[in-house]
Amino acid sequence: MAIGLVGRKVGMTRIFTDAGETVPVTVIEVLPNRVTQVKGKDKDGYRAVQVTYGTRRPSLFSKALTGHYVRANVAPGKGLVEFRLADSDKTEVAAGAEFKADLFKEGEKVDVTGTTIGKGFAGVMKRHNFGGLPASHGVSVSHRSPGSIGQRQTPGRVFKGRRMSGHMGVVRRTTENLKVVQVDLERNLLLVRGAVAGSEGGQVIVRASLKAARRAQRKTVAPSKIGKAPSKDPAKAGKK
């Protein structure tokens, strides 16, 4: 996994291309991400880059966490996020370095992770897209009920994983293969085509697309033998 950026979802808007086409985009504010620690395989058992973002009053941190920021000579931020690095990754970063919006280029494919909007307690029709019971005569006050959830005395319980009503939303979701439409370095903004999970003001993590990287590594195998082109003469084409 390559290094990414931690940002804040501002909202959605649209931009117009030179041809007059409208493109729906999500605006992500990416303040400079400051490197607080670089983890190595010899000491920590894995390779990773730890970053912080934003600002927060130092009085809100414990002494241990304050010392962690002082050791890296970095201003305290809102939180700490790690980006794991593969053993084959040759990225060399030092504590105190900064990553800005220009880490990604226009036209690049990215994966954006966010926390979905909370919907509270939801029924099975909204939460799991159930069809509900028939809306006809004979069905009384149970049109949106889930139906049967079990059997009889045997097994005498509800199986785990049964889709039922409950809390909906507030889960991490990643939207893959989104195209970076525009990078505004002066205002620390990334414009990404399409929708991103989460509410306005929520934290999002932008990483390079995994599928795009795997697709680029695929090897296309050319055919080893090229067959003869079929004859255009109908008399010769009919002969075997």
Secondary structure as UniProt FT lines:
FT   STRAND          5..16
FT   TURN            18..19
FT   STRAND          22..29
FT   STRAND          33..39
FT   HELIX           41..44
FT   STRAND          47..52
FT   HELIX           58..60
FT   HELIX           63..72
FT   STRAND          80..85
FT   TURN            87..88
FT   TURN            95..96
FT   STRAND          98..99
FT   HELIX           101..103
FT   TURN            106..107
FT   STRAND          109..115
FT   STRAND          120..122
FT   HELIX           124..127
FT   TURN            137..138
FT   TURN            143..144
FT   TURN            153..154
FT   TURN            160..161
FT   STRAND          166..168
FT   STRAND          172..184
FT   TURN            185..188
FT   STRAND          189..193
FT   TURN            200..201
FT   STRAND          203..208
FT   HELIX           210..217
FT   HELIX           234..238
//
